[in-house]
């Protein structure tokens, strides 16, 4: 008696198809992204490198649903987030996505704890304060809960930003030049902390960087050049 084996197809964590972004003005049309296709598996760490103006930050913004392409699709576990309206994308981001910015993007009038609590409060989580405190303690800022961004160093601000990005335990982390505003030593500390958090949570990571050393820490490197993406 023969047994038939069943092949189970695994769905990519992120699947991008035919992504194109154009900007038109009186001079003509500028193609920023020119037919981008790629898949990223769950748990992968992926760096996107390339010169300034190559389109990598535009790509990251579209992956986050913060910008819309001229054409193409972005699917997370099969769901096309670009098919959602703006409110739908915001709800999806709150539940699934963490984002780390080069310029930290902390709200200056809020304390470190309040900044970290914010995404949980927007999602209606009842334990926002306890989870925010635990996230800050995890990045070594348990003694800085009540400090506002202006009283924190650049490295401390990026630690707050990391705590905020991971506090909701997102499936995916997007990072735009996460060490770009930091000195080399502080940047290395932040990179180590970020990868420690990634390993702890099993998060899928896509980061944009000019730093080849940082890119080398990732399991996969993609290069953006003239709006096109290639491996390596």
FENNORBEL-V832715 format. One record per residue. RES is the residue in one small letter. SS is DSSP state (H for helix, E for strand, L for the rest). BURIAL is I if it has 9 or more other ideal C-beta (glycine too) atoms within 8 Angstrom, else O. Layout:
res	ss	burial
RES	SS	BURIAL
RES	SS	BURIAL
This chain:
res	ss	burial
x	L	O
x	L	O
x	L	O
x	L	O
x	L	O
x	L	O
x	L	O
x	L	O
x	L	O
x	L	O
x	L	O
x	L	I
x	L	I
x	E	I
x	E	I
x	E	I
x	E	O
x	E	I
x	E	I
x	E	I
x	E	I
x	E	I
x	E	O
x	E	O
x	L	O
x	L	O
x	L	O
x	L	O
x	E	O
x	E	O
x	E	I
x	E	I
x	E	I
x	E	I
x	E	I
x	E	I
x	E	O
x	E	I
x	E	O
x	E	I
x	L	I
x	L	O
x	L	O
x	L	I
x	E	I
x	E	I
x	E	I
x	E	I
x	E	I
x	L	I
x	L	O
x	L	O
x	L	O
x	L	I
x	L	I
x	H	I
x	H	O
x	H	I
x	H	I
x	H	I
x	H	I
x	H	I
x	H	I
x	L	I
x	L	I
x	L	O
x	L	I
x	L	O
x	L	I
x	L	O
x	E	O
x	E	I
x	E	I
x	E	I
x	E	I
x	E	I
x	L	O
x	L	O
x	E	O
x	E	O
x	H	I
x	H	I
x	H	O
x	L	I
x	L	O
x	H	O
x	H	O
x	H	O
x	H	I
x	H	O
x	H	O
x	H	I
x	H	I
x	H	I
x	H	O
x	H	I
x	E	I
x	E	I
x	E	I
x	E	I
x	L	I
x	L	O
x	L	O
x	L	I
x	L	O
x	L	I
x	L	O
x	L	O
x	L	O
x	L	I
x	E	I
x	H	I
x	H	I
x	H	I
x	H	I
x	H	I
x	H	I
x	H	I
x	H	I
x	H	I
x	H	I
x	H	O
x	L	I
x	L	O
x	L	I
x	L	O
x	L	O
x	H	I
x	H	O
x	H	O
x	H	I
x	H	I
x	H	I
x	H	O
x	H	I
x	H	I
x	H	I
x	H	I
x	L	I
x	L	O
x	L	I
x	L	O
x	L	O
x	L	I
x	L	I
x	L	O
x	L	I
x	E	I
x	H	I
x	H	O
x	H	O
x	L	I
x	L	O
x	H	I
x	H	I
x	H	I
x	H	I
x	H	I
x	H	I
x	H	I
x	H	I
x	H	I
x	H	I
x	H	I
x	H	I
x	H	I
x	L	I
x	L	I
x	L	O
x	L	I
x	L	I
x	E	I
x	E	I
x	E	I
x	E	I
x	E	I
x	L	I
x	L	I
x	L	I
x	L	I
x	L	I
x	L	I
x	L	O
x	H	O
x	H	O
x	H	I
x	H	I
x	H	I
x	H	I
x	H	I
x	H	I
x	H	O
x	H	I
x	H	I
x	H	I
x	H	O
x	H	I
x	H	I
x	H	O
x	H	O
x	H	O
x	L	O
x	L	I
x	E	I
x	E	I
x	E	I
x	E	I
x	E	I
x	L	I
x	L	O
x	L	I
x	H	O
x	H	O
x	H	I
x	H	I
x	H	O
x	L	I
x	L	I
x	L	O
x	E	I
x	E	I
x	E	I
x	E	I
x	E	I
x	E	I
x	L	O
x	L	I
x	E	I
x	E	I
x	E	O
x	E	O
x	L	O
